[in-house]
Amino acid sequence: FKQTFKTVCSIVLGSLRAIASKIDTSGEGRSILVFNPLSWSRTGVVQVSLDRLGGEKEVEIYDEHGRIVPSQLLEEEKAIIFVAEDVPSLGYREYKARMKNRERKASMNLSIEETEHGINLENEFFVVKIDKETGLVKSIFDKRYGREVLKDFGNKIQIYDDRPVSGRRTVTLQVDDATFDAWEVYIYQQPEGVRYVELDRPIEVAITEKGPVKVSVRVRHKFVQEGRPDSIFVQEITLYQKIPLIVFKLWIDWHAEHKLVKVAFPLNVHSDYTAYEVPYGFILRRNPLSPNATLAERAKYEVPGQKWVDHSDENGSYGVSLLNDCKYGFDTINDTVRMTLLRSARYPIELRVNFGLPVEVGETKPLTDQGKHEVSYALYPHKSDFKEDLTVRRAYEFNYPLIPIIEESHTGNLPKSHSFVSIQPENVILTVMKKAEDSDHLILRFYETAGKDVEAVIQIEGVLKDVVETDLMEKEVSKIPFKGGEIKVPISNHEIKTIKIEFEM
């Protein structure tokens, strides 16, 4: 995986540098070309290491119109961060890093304050209160709608007993189910009942960042299991300027045995149903403890999801989405949304068949998920339900950050801000842009996210010669009319569309 990731990053950065070499970056200072890999204009946080800026700490950031952009030095990361606004869809925007010639007082929409019992973070969207005694999030108040987001302390790390329970046997070899304990979640099957601990006695609660772009609190916990090395949890809770998310970063050094770890958010939102992202869509699942739940629904105490999970009021007036960058197991019970972080089952022991019967051989196998982990997740409170308030877009933005490329000053044919491709309306998302498998034509694939029949409008740079709808195997289906660089394609609710574009050479 590391080698694949390294190769992909190398290809992406090489491609962006090729584009950067053609952009007009003339003017004072180093250019920071902020590229947007998504198909809509967006605002996001950009972080650039000081090494890439020549090691200078005393720098200021300017936009392409010469206006100063608030920025912040991160001493620990040896980097500078700023918020890039309205970066064009599948395009870029230029910023300049210049030597600071005098101290300036930034206008602060951010604040962080330590009191006797807690630490309060605030931006233009939220007030977040951290309880120092427990290290938990005591309150998230949504200033836009005058609403408390949580009904109890949130960001709780819960560690469950998850020892395999003997008694059931596999169908084919009649091996005890516990031999393959990674295949089953046992937290609700423990002989003594459900047993878990919450990490609410922190060994550190401290302010780590205080500036015009970012304010952060670090919380450190230790989990002790007899006979095993201690496990350490370090949480960072962050608010950014102009970003309507509460962002959490979690570093774990994990060494426990037969435990399952979740992070929990009891939400001040009531509904029997929660939406979970699946590939190119979503699925609504009922609370398994609801009095209306069927037998099948009661069995779904652990369910799959991808980049986002959303729990919105039954009347669709307010909701909260949980976004994440790398986890796939969730549950929502009585308005508490939880994400599964780790599970330390054992790898299955080796089995051999002797005279038709399975025989266990070999030594005890190692535990899964041991060692260091890094997880990012965020809460996105919103008015109305997730389909109307762009949860899908926010989840893509969380997973596909803006990409900065540093470029020296030079002339070029491309302007200082530009979009190569865009797609409308908001409920249509472009997920694939690639070369066709059997030609040099361009393939675009997009899907509808909100369950509405709409017309997708694509704006693309270049002189078009032909546009054809294809199936997923890129076999041609029908011609699509176009005018200049604009293509209009009807798309049904939840439909996936693929088109092939030929350009004039």
C-alpha positions, 0 to 999 in steps of 0.5 A: 500500500505504501508503495502504491500510495507513493507512486500515485502521489508522485504521478499527481504531483508531477501532473500538477507541476506540469500545469504549474509550469504554464501558469503566469506566476510573475510578481513578487514572492514565491507562488503557492498554487492551490489546486482543487481536485473536486468539481465545484468551487470550494474553500479550505485550509492549506498547509505548506511546510516552511522548508518549501518556502525557503525555511523563512518563518516571517512570511505573509500570504497574499491572494492574486489581487494583492490582498493579505490573507490571514495565516498562522505559523505552526511551530510543531509542524514547522509549517504555515497554514491559511484558508484558501477561498473559492478555489475554482472547480478542478482548477487552481488559485494563486497565492503569494508568500512574501517576507513580512515587512511589519507586524499586522494585527489580524482580525480574529473570528477565532478565540480560545480561552482556558477557565478553571474547569474547561477550555472554550473554542469559538469561531463564527459558527460554533462554541465548543466547550471541553471539560478539563476533568474528563477531557470530553466535549461538554457542549457544541453550540451552533451559533447560526441556528441557536441550537445545542448539538450534543445531548451529553458529553461527546467525543467519548472513547469507549473500549469494549470487551470483545473476547470470542464466545465459544459454542457455535460451529462453522458449517463446513468443518465444524470448527468452533466459531471462536477460532475465527474471532475476527469474523464476528463482533462479540461485544454484545455476546459477553457472558457477563453482559456488555462491558466497556470503559470510557476514557474520562480521566485524561493525563493532559488537557492543553491548548496547542494552537491559538491564532487567526486560522486555527485554535486547538486543544490536545487531550491525552488518555492512557488505557491500561490492560493487565498483561499488555503494554499501555495504550495511548490516545491523543486527541486534537479538537480544532476549529478553523476560520471560515470552515463550518466543521468541528475537526478531530484528529486522533493518534493511537498507540494501541496494544490491547487484546480482544478489545473493540474501540469506538468514538461516540457522539450523543446528538441532540437530534431525534430520528429512528433512521440514520443515513450511511454512505455506500458507493455512489449512494446512501442507505437509511438504517433504523435504530436497532433498539427502536420499538418499531425495529424488525428482527432483521433491523435489530441484528444490525448493531454494527453496519458499514459506511464510508466517508459520512454518516448523517443523523437528521431530525425526522422533520428534516429541520436539523442534522449532524453529519459525522465525516471521516477519512478511513473508517468503515464500521458504525452504529447509531442507537437512540440518537448516539452515533458511534464510529468503530476505530480499532479491533484487536482480534487474533489472526486465525490459527492454522487448521489442517484436516486429519481423517476428515476432522479439523486439527489446530496446528501452529503457534498462537497468532498475533493480534490485529491493529497493534501499533500506531494509528492516525484517524481524522473525523469531523462533525458537520452540523447543518440545517435541513437534512443531509441531501439539502445541505451538502453533506456529500460535498463536505465529506469529499472535501474532508477526504480530498484536501486542497493541494499546494504546489510551490512555484517560482516567479515566471510568465505563462499562458495560463491565468492566476486563477482558472477552472478546467472542468465544472459540473452543476447542480450541487447534487451532481458530483464528478467522481472520475476524469480519465483517459478512455481505455481504448482511445485518447478521448476523455472519460467523465463519470458522475452521479446524482446524490439527493434522489432528484431527476435533474439536468447535469450541466458540464463546462469543460475547456477545449474545442469539442468534436464529439460527446457520447454517453457510454456504459461503465465498460465505456461502450457507446450508448448514444450521442449527446448534443453540446454547444461550445464547451457546455454539455447538458445531460439528463440524469435520474435520481441516484443514477451513475452517468459516464460520457466520452468526450473527443476534442478537436486536435 
